[in-house]
Amino acid sequence: MEGPSPPTSPGPDNLERVPPQSIEAEMSLLGSMMVDSDVIAEVLQLIGPEGKERFYRNDHRLLYDVLVSMYDARQPIDAVSLREEIQRRGLLGEIGGVEYLVQLIESVPSAANAEFYARVVRDKSMLRDLIRAGGELVEMGYAQADGAREILDQAEQKIFDVAGQRITGHAEDLRNILKEVFDKLTVHDDDYVSGLPTQFYELDQILGGLQRGEMIVLAARPSMGKTALGLNMAENVAVDDRKPIAFFSMEQSAQQVAQRILCGRAGMDSGRLRKGGLSEADIHDLLGVCGELEHAPLFIDDTPGMSALELRSKTRRLHLKHTLAAVFVDYLQLMHPSKRIDSRQQEVAEMSCALKALARELNIPVVVIAQLNRQPEGREGHRPRMSDLRESGAIEQDADVVLLLHREDYYNQGKEDYTPTHRAEVIVAKQRNGPTGVVELTWDARSTRFRNLSRQAEPPPADMATYVPAGAGDVPF
């Protein structure tokens, strides 16, 4: 059953031309998603959560939107449940009735080629967008409302917008990222915790490790080292324990993340690595570190501004392949909501709730790095509080654990009468199922790395009943 087609694309010389499209690919893609809902994760990687606009026919757009919504809600997808959901939305007539649903399901023998169909749908959509952008540029040129430079600037932006749709980012194996980083350089016993050990011994003792199904918020002001601490935790688990970790970096590229890992592991000044001019001894040290890291199951995705839906889809896909031990998100305020919301507080609340649901769904720890507002800077002692979490109280409510990072050295740098301590405090301000407290770590600014204090260089004694971490107890605020 053929549905209505959109109008042909406007333009000075192509009013009667039919825009690029493949109805067969659209039907086969939707049929594949209906036959096997597991392929929806792959489809989202290629055409995105808002990919309904990629479809040429409006009935296909509506059906895609229903399928993605059901997938995100973890609802079972089959002919019966899909029909009921479409009927509930009052769309059965608009998508061609039950007969058309049956036709779509029967249009593909299996879902094996879903990725191919998705690429065809995406590429045809990009061509239509390019034609549309070209038509707009022609009209702008004839109108001459702006100068030539302004029009050229807008033309460039429109082409970049289309080019940016080619494919969403994906997680890369650390081995491949390290190879890219190194090519650029050469050219110019912890079973005392019930959860996932971070190798920061006092913190592990207070938390019992990172617990399954929990959302752990790691928050601080800028330049405190919150990304460094989160990355140190991820690296310790992936490299030392060989447990698969997903690290979503929305602020730094995968290469920058890999560089930070290299420097921290080698104890090297990260500034020297960025500037170049390394000695042969430096290169030798980095080669040795690469040997330690190349088999680490650390997967880094540097797609900027991901939506909660996109991040959840990518995580599910990685988890199916690698059985992730934990997920790290850097950082919450750089994410975008899955749908347009007028209030920024509601946007952050939606994303926080989605990450909490992800931790529960996959039963793994999800460590969410977040930024604090400016309140600590005007407070005596500069110590952060949970109320300093930016833009939403929902973060505090959703989190099972809230860790606040504080370095007093930062606020006293440059003062003649101040001697740096090179220490940092990790304030366990909230723990739903355990004690709060304060853990001290050593901060190495040279290699942007946190370490256990020297007196804690060895793991705690086997008889944990006699071990009491320094600072354990209630936080005094």
C-alpha positions, 0 to 999 in steps of 0.5 A: 500500500503506497502512502502519500509522498511529500511535495517535490523539492523547490528550485529554479530549474527542478520544480518537476523533479522528484527528490532523491529517495528510496521507498524500498529502503525505508520499508525494509528498514522499518520492517527490520526494526519490527522483526528484530528490535535489537537492530534499533541500536544500530539504526540509531547510530546511523540516523539518530534518535531524531531520524524520523526526518530522514524518511521521505514519506510521512507515514514512515516518519510516524512509524519510525517515531513510534518504534524508537519511543517503544525501544527507549521505553524498553517495551516489547516490539512485535506486531501486536504491541506495535499495533496497540501503541499505534492505535493508542496514539490514533495513528493507525489510519495515517500509517496505512492500517494493519495491512501496511504493517503486515506488508512491512514485516513481510518485506524483509526475510530477516533484520540482517541488512538493517544497517545497509538500509539505514545507510541508504535512507540516511544518504538519500536524506542528505542529498535532499538536504543538500538540494534544499540548501542549494535552493535556499542559496540560489534564492539568497543570491538572487535576492541580494539582501546581504553582501557577497561575504555574508552569503558565502558565510551562510553557504559554508555553514549550510554545507557544513550542517549537511556534512555534519549529518554523515554519521554520529560518533561511535566508541573506539577501542583505546588501542586504535586511539593510542596508535593515532596519538603515538603516530602524531608523537613520532612525527614531530589484592583488592577484593576487600570491596563488594563493588567495583574498586577504583584503586583509591583505597580510602574511597573504596572503603567508604563506598564499598567500591562503585556499586551496581545499579547506582548513579555516582555524581562526581562534581566540582568547580572548573579546574578542580580536576573532576575529569582527571579523577573520573578518568583515573577511576576509569583507567584503573578499572580498565587497565589494572582490572581488565574490566570493560569501561565506556567513557563518554567525553563530550568536552575533549576529543578521544585523542586528548583523553588518550594523551591524558592517560599516557601522561598520567601513566608515564608520570610525564608533564602533559604540557610537554607532550602537547608542545612536542619536542620530546626526547628519545627517553620520553618516547621510550617511556611512552612506548612502555606505557602503550604496552600496558594500555593497548589491551585495556578494554576502555572504549572512548566516545567523544561525540559532543552534545549527545542526547540522553537517548543517544547515550543510552542507545550507545551504552546498550550496544557496547554492553551487549558486545563487551558486558561493561563494568561501568560507564563514565559521562563527562559531563552532564551539563554538556548533554542535550535533552532528547526532546525540546524543553523550555526550562533548562532545569527540566532539561537537566532533570530529564537527563539525570533521570535518564542516566539513573534509569540506565544504571538501573537497567544495565545494573552497572555503576554510572559515574556522572561528572557534573559542574558546580555553580559559583557559590563555593568561590564566595564561601569561607573555606571554599568547600563545596556543598550538594546545593551547589550542583548547577541548574537542577536539584534533580541531580541530588535527588537521583544520585545514589552517591555524590562526590564533591572534589575540592583543592584548596591549593587552587584558591591560594595559588600565587599567594606568597604566604601559602605553601601548596599541600598538593592534596585534594579532598573527595567529599562523600556528601551523600551515600544512599546506602552507606556513610559519608566522609572525606577522603584525601588524595595527592594531586599531581598537576604535572601529569594531571593525576590523582594518587593515594596519599603515601601512607596509603600506598599499600592496600588496607589490611586484610582484617577490614574490621579494624580499618577506619579510613581517615575522615570517615563519618558525617560531613560537617554541613 
